[in-house]
Amino acid sequence: MWTFEPHVAEDVFFNMLNESKVPVYFDQRLATLKKEGARIAEIAMASGKVFRARMFIDATYEGDLMATAGVTYFVGREANSQFGETLNGIRPETPKHQFTVAVDPYLKPGDPGSGLLPFIQRGDGGTPGEGDRRVQTYNYRLCFTTNAANRNPIVPPKGYDPADYEVLSRYLEALVAAGKKPKLAEFWNPIWMPNGKTDINNNGGFSTDFIGMNYDYPNGDDSTRARISREHEAYTRGFVHFLATNPRVPENIRAEITAIRPVQR
């Protein structure tokens, strides 16, 4: 087994830092920076802390230091024509994470005028090969466990409405109608870790990925990013609660998810 529990990785990381006597400052957000020529000489944080160094490494997801320093960057997918490539830009089809049976996307089945179900985006996805502002979907990786002594209950988010997951209900019902017996692993990918814990990732056409709801994050300010983070958490909590409790979910999936719960520690 090559995987490891999050707290074990954290312990190892901090042991290494302590051995090297590396100071660590948490919850620091970049405010401004100063340059000497093309070199970053100083960065100031929103907390008021100032750091000076001969070299800075931006190892974040967001890349704000590079962006603030004026480094050229692109958000989204470049068109094939921009760099003479063939596998970037909008793809005509992808091999994974698709619905495997047809599902009606309208509030009133068969009636486009009734509007789209929650989480369904307008449009046809764009022209293959062209660029757009879409970035790879975000999700929360979930640490669950089969250890009954170390489990938390599955709690819905504030304002939870099972109707928000209508497209998932229809997808499950369409799979059953097609003679398939959907399993929980088709809706998320539980990568197993020691001590009965998981590192759950996205799997399939409807899963932990909150598709289309992160496009404003890369260039967003702190409040925009905080809002998107909260929305992703609410979506994920609602998705898990729906699978665990909704009567339109096949009984075998509800039973599977009942045996695995969020980790306490």
MARTOR-405485 format. One line per field, with one value per residue (C-alpha): residue number from 1; x, y, z. Coordinates in Angstrom, 3 decimals, always signed. Example, Ala and Ser with C-alpha at 12.3 -4.5 7.8 and 13.67 -1.06 7.14 Angstrom:
<marbas>
i	(1_2) .
xx	(+12.300_+13.670) .
yy	(-4.500_-1.060) .
zz	(+7.800_+7.140) .
</marbas>
This chain:
<marbas>
i	(1_2_3_4_5_6_7_8_9_10_11_12_13_14_15_16_17_18_19_20_21_22_23_24_25_26_27_28_29_30_31_32_33_34_35_36_37_38_39_40_41_42_43_44_45_46_47_48_49_50_51_52_53_54_55_56_57_58_59_60_61_62_63_64_65_66_67_68_69_70_71_72_73_74_75_76_77_78_79_80_81_82_83_84_85_86_87_88_89_90_91_92_93_94_95_96_97_98_99_100_101_102_103_104_105_106_107_108_109_110_111_112_113_114_115_116_117_118_119_120_121_122_123_124_125_126_127_128_129_130_131_132_133_134_135_136_137_138_139_140_141_142_143_144_145_146_147_148_149_150_151_152_153_154_155_156_157_158_159_160_161_162_163_164_165_166_167_168_169_170_171_172_173_174_175_176_177_178_179_180_181_182_183_184_185_186_187_188_189_190_191_192_193_194_195_196_197_198_199_200_201_202_203_204_205_206_207_208_209_210_211_212_213_214_215_216_217_218_219_220_221_222_223_224_225_226_227_228_229_230_231_232_233_234_235_236_237_238_239_240_241_242_243_244_245_246_247_248_249_250_251_252_253_254_255_256_257_258_259_260_261_262_263_264_265) .
xx	(+0.000_+1.560_-1.034_-0.810_-3.169_-3.266_-2.191_+0.786_+1.929_+1.503_+3.558_+6.379_+6.363_+6.562_+9.271_+11.355_+10.722_+11.609_+14.831_+15.845_+14.631_+12.525_+10.098_+6.537_+3.904_+0.301_-2.679_-0.599_-2.166_-0.152_-0.922_+1.874_+5.424_+8.490_+10.864_+14.433_+14.565_+13.080_+13.756_+11.250_+12.984_+10.182_+6.644_+4.126_+1.257_-2.261_-1.312_+1.368_+4.303_+7.049_+9.470_+12.714_+14.809_+17.103_+14.652_+10.927_+9.194_+5.468_+4.375_+0.692_-2.288_-3.232_+0.101_-0.710_+2.937_+3.830_+0.738_+1.375_+4.991_+3.772_+4.522_+2.456_-0.186_-3.308_-6.432_-8.432_-7.715_-5.639_-6.904_-5.156_-4.064_-2.255_+0.683_+0.078_-1.110_-3.972_-4.984_-5.588_-8.641_-12.179_-12.256_-14.856_-15.045_-13.196_-12.726_-13.885_-16.312_-19.284_-22.911_-23.234_-26.996_-29.127_-30.732_-33.354_-31.894_-35.113_-37.135_-40.175_-38.938_-39.063_-39.848_-36.875_-39.028_-39.282_-35.610_-32.606_-32.135_-29.676_-26.006_-26.786_-24.983_-26.375_-24.792_-23.260_-19.796_-18.203_-16.338_-13.644_-10.158_-11.129_-10.014_-12.157_-11.934_-12.809_-10.284_-10.081_-12.903_-12.239_-13.332_-12.683_-10.825_-12.738_-11.226_-13.826_-13.418_-14.962_-13.843_-17.061_-15.157_-13.709_-16.719_-18.744_-22.329_-23.108_-24.687_-26.376_-25.258_-27.328_-30.177_-29.908_-32.578_-32.661_-34.276_-30.882_-29.706_-32.571_-30.213_-28.423_-31.767_-32.670_-29.257_-29.529_-33.052_-31.939_-29.099_-31.481_-33.977_-31.152_-30.588_-27.485_-26.896_-25.001_-22.519_-21.154_-17.655_-19.099_-19.897_-16.660_-13.250_-12.275_-8.483_-7.791_-5.299_-4.118_-6.465_-9.605_-9.427_-9.987_-8.792_-11.962_-11.706_-14.107_-15.390_-18.022_-20.340_-21.812_-19.491_-17.476_-16.357_-18.499_-18.438_-18.396_-18.516_-14.844_-14.164_-13.975_-11.549_-8.119_-8.503_-10.916_-10.281_-10.286_-14.048_-14.754_-12.478_-13.995_-17.484_-16.488_-14.872_-18.075_-20.192_-17.986_-18.213_-22.014_-22.269_-20.109_-21.934_-25.242_-24.040_-22.908_-26.052_-28.224_-26.525_-26.870_-30.506_-32.603_-35.127_-34.510_-30.950_-30.717_-30.745_-27.378_-25.675_-27.338_-26.167_-22.610_-22.339_-23.832_-20.822_-18.336_-18.454_-16.366_-13.301_-13.242_-9.448) .
yy	(+0.000_+3.286_+5.611_+7.280_+8.904_+12.717_+13.122_+10.818_+12.901_+16.052_+14.590_+13.582_+16.982_+18.876_+16.577_+17.448_+21.156_+20.936_+19.048_+21.765_+24.559_+26.081_+28.764_+28.362_+31.121_+30.024_+31.832_+34.434_+36.065_+38.131_+41.875_+43.593_+43.056_+45.106_+44.352_+45.339_+45.176_+41.848_+40.291_+40.126_+41.658_+41.827_+40.596_+42.036_+39.993_+41.051_+40.359_+43.069_+40.652_+41.457_+38.904_+39.754_+37.201_+36.663_+34.153_+33.366_+30.152_+30.246_+26.688_+27.539_+26.371_+29.942_+31.374_+34.838_+35.750_+35.123_+36.962_+39.974_+40.059_+40.437_+36.945_+36.221_+33.552_+32.112_+30.910_+28.156_+26.158_+27.491_+26.920_+24.301_+27.072_+29.092_+26.706_+24.276_+21.499_+19.046_+17.889_+21.224_+23.437_+22.066_+18.303_+16.665_+13.760_+12.440_+8.827_+9.120_+10.869_+10.786_+9.738_+6.228_+6.483_+9.397_+11.668_+14.360_+17.707_+19.742_+20.620_+19.200_+16.177_+16.766_+20.486_+22.793_+25.776_+24.595_+25.358_+23.270_+21.178_+22.384_+21.838_+21.615_+24.332_+26.032_+25.629_+22.775_+22.887_+24.903_+24.100_+21.395_+22.872_+26.349_+27.868_+29.000_+30.181_+26.785_+25.402_+21.861_+21.106_+21.362_+18.971_+18.115_+14.852_+12.957_+11.031_+8.471_+5.312_+1.900_+2.020_+2.448_+3.896_+6.694_+7.850_+11.040_+11.121_+12.266_+15.686_+17.715_+21.304_+24.282_+24.800_+21.280_+20.497_+17.024_+18.567_+20.095_+16.558_+15.719_+15.024_+12.456_+10.845_+10.556_+9.184_+6.458_+5.584_+5.490_+3.121_+0.775_+0.975_+0.009_-3.200_-1.988_-2.213_+0.944_+0.734_+3.441_+3.156_+4.382_+7.743_+8.258_+6.607_+5.355_+5.055_+3.024_+4.051_+2.307_+1.839_+1.577_+5.156_+6.504_+9.230_+9.601_+11.298_+12.000_+9.189_+9.188_+11.777_+12.975_+12.819_+14.973_+17.343_+20.514_+20.993_+24.533_+26.336_+27.280_+29.408_+32.665_+31.268_+31.763_+35.527_+36.024_+38.111_+36.631_+36.950_+35.338_+32.420_+31.978_+31.904_+29.313_+27.172_+27.286_+26.398_+23.408_+22.200_+22.548_+20.708_+17.842_+17.507_+17.526_+14.946_+12.538_+13.067_+12.494_+9.185_+8.055_+8.960_+9.604_+6.849_+7.325_+6.073_+2.273_+0.480_-1.177_+2.239_+3.554_+0.442_+0.841_+4.446_+3.653_+1.432_+4.221_+7.602_+10.791_+10.391_+11.925_+12.021) .
zz	(+0.000_-1.144_+0.359_+3.768_+6.262_+6.143_+9.772_+9.190_+6.210_+8.297_+11.166_+8.824_+7.138_+10.419_+11.758_+8.709_+9.221_+12.902_+12.166_+9.706_+12.019_+9.248_+10.502_+9.214_+9.039_+8.521_+6.993_+5.172_+2.096_-0.341_-0.356_-2.311_-3.503_-4.419_-7.257_-7.969_-11.716_-12.718_-9.303_-6.444_-3.419_-0.861_-0.331_+2.125_+3.518_+4.448_+8.090_+7.930_+7.841_+5.346_+3.918_+2.128_+0.276_-2.672_-4.135_-3.766_-4.818_-5.544_-4.733_-4.266_-6.264_-7.141_-8.295_-6.937_-6.367_-9.995_-11.214_-8.962_-10.161_-13.716_-15.014_-18.121_-17.565_-19.142_-17.339_-19.011_-22.132_-25.013_-28.542_-30.659_-33.019_-30.333_-29.964_-32.810_-30.479_-30.834_-27.347_-25.610_-26.004_-26.085_-26.616_-28.888_-26.466_-23.429_-22.349_-18.741_-16.376_-18.746_-18.328_-19.756_-20.430_-21.618_-19.009_-19.655_-18.474_-18.292_-15.206_-16.985_-18.929_-22.655_-22.316_-23.049_-22.141_-18.538_-17.916_-16.984_-13.875_-11.204_-12.132_-15.876_-17.869_-20.943_-24.358_-26.298_-24.729_-27.518_-30.726_-30.473_-30.686_-29.543_-26.242_-23.318_-19.705_-18.224_-15.746_-14.435_-12.021_-8.281_-5.572_-1.943_-1.402_+1.284_+4.176_+5.281_+7.339_+7.934_+11.579_+13.573_+16.543_+14.414_+12.419_+12.250_+10.990_+7.452_+7.975_+5.207_+4.537_+5.596_+3.136_+1.710_-0.886_-2.462_-5.542_-6.359_-7.164_-9.527_-12.430_-10.261_-9.368_-13.027_-13.901_-11.256_-12.403_-16.054_-15.178_-13.389_-16.277_-18.653_-16.683_-14.877_-11.147_-10.188_-7.331_-5.072_-6.589_-9.897_-8.244_-6.377_-6.320_-2.834_-2.740_+0.389_+3.032_+6.228_+9.194_+7.080_+5.790_+2.295_-0.033_-2.107_-5.498_-8.342_-10.550_-13.281_-14.789_-11.478_-8.509_-6.101_-8.876_-8.758_-12.507_-13.858_-10.519_-10.188_-13.253_-11.285_-8.702_-10.373_-10.841_-7.958_-4.854_-1.346_-0.899_-4.275_-3.500_-0.031_-1.537_-4.136_-1.423_+0.663_-2.368_-3.141_+0.451_+0.459_-2.867_-1.614_+1.699_-0.155_-2.661_+0.066_+2.157_-0.920_-1.726_+1.894_+2.489_-0.605_-1.424_-5.160_-4.654_-5.083_-1.750_-2.356_-2.710_+0.442_+2.272_+0.951_+2.057_+5.468_+6.158_+5.548_+7.282_+7.654_+9.845_+13.331_+13.574) .
</marbas>
